[in-house]
Amino acid sequence: MKKHYLFFSNHLSLKPDTAHEIHDVLCANAAANLGYSSVLTYPDQTLGKFNPIAWADPFKLQKPNQRFAEFYDTQDYLKIAPLPMPWFSDRHSSKFTNSSTIACKYYFPVHILPKTQLVQTRNWNFAKAAVKNEIPVIYESHYYQETPFEKAIVSSPWFQAAITQSTLTRENLVQCGMPPEKAVALHNGFERSFLIRQPQEAEHWRRELLKDGRNKLVVYSGALYKFKGVDLLVEVAKELPEIQFVVTGGTESQVSSYRELSQQKSVGNITFLGWILPRQRLVSLFQAADMLAHPHCSGKEADFTNPVKFFQYIASGTPIVATAIVPLLEFKLPHLAMDWCEPDNSIQFSDCLRFALKKYPRKIEGYAENIEFGKQFSWENRIEKILSYVDERLRPKTINLNE
């Protein structure tokens, strides 16, 4: 029986503003691209609600459909196994009918365990279930831990590593009882598609987006929250009316709210595109830009954020203006086409952006130094780094991808 490298996600909604879902999918997708029998599994509230037969045999592998592939930008090798949840799951506060409990207590020991070689998950209960069933596990923790870890779990030889995204959150894990040798800080990654040059598609974006005689395009991509610096970017656009700003991402309500804010502030040179599908279109949009904007406000979120967009930005080869927040300080390198400014200051961001646009003229082929530097942060490289922390005897084996 084939043993799988199993990724468990709390939920997949195929809706905008779901960074953690995207993270889980792209990790599993990268492992599949590397030749592992990678399976992404997750509770599915739409599947088999009133079908006891589905509950009796829940772990069924399938190929993602086109909508899934276009939304998450996955390739052909990934397999998914949506877990059918009974109608009563998550309807009450009882932990016994929680979808996570159903997956961990009922489905895992009987249906998933026999087919699993290694688990990677952000769900602590699923990580515990793997350890108790003597399956090696990689636990991902992206926020500050508030309660101590269970010593019996984290000290178990089956608990291989806890992956977090910054040195500050790593220190927090250790303070909460994670063995230091098992606590690992790793950056997020980018999809390989961002390395593919798309000059014709990029030019199409420029013709579509540059308006009113403007010839400079600045792009922001990501979640539309105030702490991400989106409000600040609106102020920057107001300071620089000669430049066209474009924002992608966010839910429909967030996009509508920011469009209204821009109108109230009489900012006519910023366009909110919403969620772009298929996601691969972001590749050419980033290459179309003269500059990519990475604003961020100060505060607790700035200490642990590790935005996927930053690594997509670097891989695109387009110059970047970024806010100097702690997790990104190591990227303040003189050889990269990138300029930095302090958080919370729209005037400074505007000045930095104006200077960077002169310093780094647009190159159709992109800035080679950014592209070469960025290659190390692909999701595939991240998976290989993670597996290096797993006991060699417990690592999954690669397979023939054409089987």
N, C-alpha and C positions, 0 to 999 in steps of 0.2 A: 504494500500500500504506500502511495506517495505521501511523504510528509511535507507539510506546507510551512512557509514563513508567514505567519498569521498576523495581520494588523487589525486591531479592534478599535472602531470609532464609536463614540457615544451616539452619534446621529448623523445622517446625511439628508439634507433637505433640498439640495439643488436650488438654493435661493441665495441672492446676494448677501454680502456682509456675513460670511461664514468662514472666516480665516482659518479656524481650527479644522473645519471639515476639509478645506483645501489642503492644509498641511498633511492630514492623515492620508488623503487620497494620493497626493504626490509622493509621499514616502513609500507607500505600497507600490505605486506605479514605477518608481525608480528601482526598487528591489526586483520587480518583474523584468525591467529593462536589462538588469545585470545578469539575468539568467536564473533567478531563484523562482521556485514555485510559490509566487506571492499571491496571497488571498486577502482581500479586504472584506471584513464582516462587520455588521452593524445591525441594531434593532430596526425593524421596518414595521411601522404602525399601519401601513396600508395593505400589508400582505397577510392573507390567511386569518383575518380577524375572527371569523366564525368557522374555521376549518380545522378541527382537531387532527385531521390527517396530516396537515402541514406542520402542526406542532410536534407530531410524532417523528417527523423526519425533516428537521429544519435546516440542516447545513447542506445546501445544494449549490455547487459552483456554477457560475454562468459568466458569460462575456458581457461587459457593460454595453448598454445600447448607445446609439448615436448621440442622444441628448446628454447622457452622462459624459461621454468622451469629449463632446464639444464644450460642456460646461467646465470640466476640470482639466482639459487639455491632456488626456491620457493617451497612451499608445495601445498596441494590439495585444500585449502579453498579459496584462493584468486580468485577474479573475476576481469576481465579487461573490459574496454569499450573504444576501440579505436575510436576516433572521426574522421569520414571521412572529409577530407578537399577538397574543390573544386580545380579544376586545376589551378585557378588563385591565390590561396593563396601563400603568401611569394614569389611571382614572381616579385613584384615591391616594392618600398620603402613605399608605402602608408600604413598608419596604419589601414585603413579600410579593407584591404585585408590580413592583417597579421593573421597568424593562431591563435595567442593568442587572437586577437580581435574577430575573428569568434567564438572561444570557449566561450569567456566571454560575448560578447554583444548579440550574436544570439542564440547559443546553450544553454547557462546556464539558462537564464530566462524562456525559454519555455520547454526545454526537461530535464534538469538536476535538476533544482530547486525543482520540486515537489517530487523528489525521494531522496533528500539529507537531512541528519540530521546534519552533521558536515563536514567541509572542512579542509583539511591540505594541504598546498602547499608552494612551493618556488616562485611561480609566483605572483608578487605584484598585477597585474591587476585582476587576478582571485580572490585574497584575497579581493580586493575592491568590486568586483562584488558580492561576498558572503555577505559582510557587507551591501551593498546597498539593497540586497534582503532579509535582516534579517535572514541570516544563520550564525550560529557561525563559526568562522574561527580560525585556528592556522596557523600562518605564520612562515616559516622557512627562516632565513637569515644567510648565511654562509660566507659572505664577509663583508668588511667595507662598510657602507652606506655613499654615497657621497652627497646626497641631503636630506633636511628635510622631515620627514613624514607628510602626510596630517593629520592635527589634527582631523578633523571630522571623519576620518577612525579609527585612533588608539585609540581615546577616546570613540568610540562607544561601547556600552555594547555587541555588537555582535563580536567585535574583542577581542578574548579571551587571546591570548598570542603570543609573538614573540620568537621563539626558535633559539638560536645561539649556537656556539660550543666552545667558550672560554670566559673568563672574559673580555678580551680586546675587543672582538667584541660586547659583551654585553654593555660595557661602551660606545662604539661608537654608538650603537642603541639609548641609553638614550640621548646622546649628540645631536642626530638628531631628538629628539622629542618623542621617544617611552616612554610611562609612565613606570617608573622604576618597578612598581609592575607587569607589563606585559612582561618585558624583562627577559628571562630565559636562562642561559647558561647550556647546557646539552651535554655530550659527545655522540659520535656516538656509534654504537653497533656491535655485531657479530651475526652470524647465529647459531642457536642451534646445528647444525650439527657438529660444531667445538668441542663440548663436548663429542662426540662419539669416543671412542678409536678404532683405526683401525691398530692393530699391524702387521697383515700380509701384508696389502697394503703398510704400511710404510717401511717394510723390502724390499718389491719389489722395491720401489723408491731407497733405498740405494744401492741395487744390480745394478740398472740401472745407477745411477748418480755418484757413487764413482769410480774414475778412477785412473790409474797409481799408484796403491798401497796406495792411500790416504784413511784414515779411519775417517776423520772429515768432516761433511757436514754443510755448512752455507747457509741459504736460505734467500733471499729477495723477497718480493711480493709487487707489487704496480705499480704506474705510473712510466714511465721511463723519468723523467725530471731531468735536472741538479740540480735544487734546492732541489729535493728529495734526493740528495746525491748519485745518481747512478754513476756519474763520480768518486766520492770519493771512492765508493765501488770497482771500477776497480783498483784504486791505492792500496787499501787495499789488494786485491787479489794478486797484484804483490808483495807486501811486505811479503805475507804468501803463498808461492808456495806449501807448504805441505798440505794445506787445500783446499778442493773442494768447490767452490762457485756456487750457482745456483740462477738465477734471473727469476721471472715470471712476466708477465704483459707487457703492452705497445702495440702499434700498430705495424704492420708489418714493416713499415719504421723505427720506433724507434729501434726495435729489430735488424734490419739489420745494422743500424748505430752503435749500441753499439757492435755488433759482429765485425764490421770493426775496431772500436776504440781499442778493446781488441787485435786484431791481430796486429795493428800498434804498440801497446805498448808491444807486445810479452807476453801477459798474457794468458797462456794456461790453467789455472785452474778456469776459470769462464765460465759458460754455460748459455745462454739466451734461455729459453724455450718458450717465447711468452705467449699468452693467453691460459690458460688451461681450457679445457672443458671435461666433465661437471665441473662446478665450485666446486662441492663437492670434487673433487680430491685434492683440496688444503688442505683439512683436513688431509689426510694421508701424504701429502708432508711436512706439518709443523711438524707433529709428527715424520717424518723420520729424521728431522734435528737435529744436535747436538746443533745448536744455530740459532736463528732468528735475522737478522740484520735490524736495523731501523736507518739508517743514515739520516741526514737532514742538509742542509746548513742553515746558518744564513740569515737574510733578512726579508722582510715584510711577505713573505709566512709563515715563521716560527712562526709568532705571531697568526695566525688564523687557521692554519691547524689542523685538528682533524682526522687523518687517520683511516679509518675502519680497515686497516691491524693491527694496534697496538692492538686493542681489540680482533681481531682474534688470534693474537700472544699469548696474555695472556691466552685466553680460551684453546689454544692448549696444554698448560702445558710445552711447550719447553722453555728453558731459552732464554733471550733476551739481546742483547747489543743495547742500544738506545742512540741517541743524545739528550742532555738536551735542549729541546726547551720549550718555555713558556707554551704552552697548556698541556704539559706532565709532568711538574715539580712535580705535586702532586702525581705522581706515583713513585717517588724516595723513596720507602719504604724498610726498611731493611729486612722485612720478605719475599720479593719476589725474585725469581730467576731471577735477572735482574741486569746488570751493565750499567753504564752511562759514557759518555765522552762529551767533548765540540764539537760544530760544526766546520766544515771546516778543520779538522786536521786528515789526513789519518794515520799519524804515531800514534797519540794518539788512534784512533779507532782500529788500528791494535794491539797495546799493550793491550788495553782493551779486545779485542776479544780473544787474546792469553791467557790472565789471566782468563777470564770467562770460557773458555773451560776446564781449569784445575779445576776451582772452582766448576763448575756445570757439572759433568759427565752425559752423556745421560741416561735417565730413560725411559724404554719402556712405563711405565704407566704415564709418565709425572710428573711434579712437582705439588704436590697436592695444595700447597699454592697459586700458580698462578691460577690454575683451580678454586679453591673455591673463590678466590678474584674476578676473572673475571666474574663469573656467574651474578653479579649484572649489567653487561653491555650488556646483551642480547638485541636485538632489541625489544623483547616483554616487558622487563622491562622499556626500554626507552619510549615505547608507554604508559605504565601505568603511568609513571612520567608525561608525557605530559598531559594526561587526568586529572591528579590531579589539573592542572591549569585551567581546564574548569569548569564553573559553573555546579554543579551537575545536575541541572534541564535540562541542554542542552547537556549532554553527551549521546552518542548513547547507545542503549541497546544491550546486548549480545544475541545471538541466538543459536539455536540447530545446531551445525556444520554438523549434518547428514541430515539436511533438504534439 
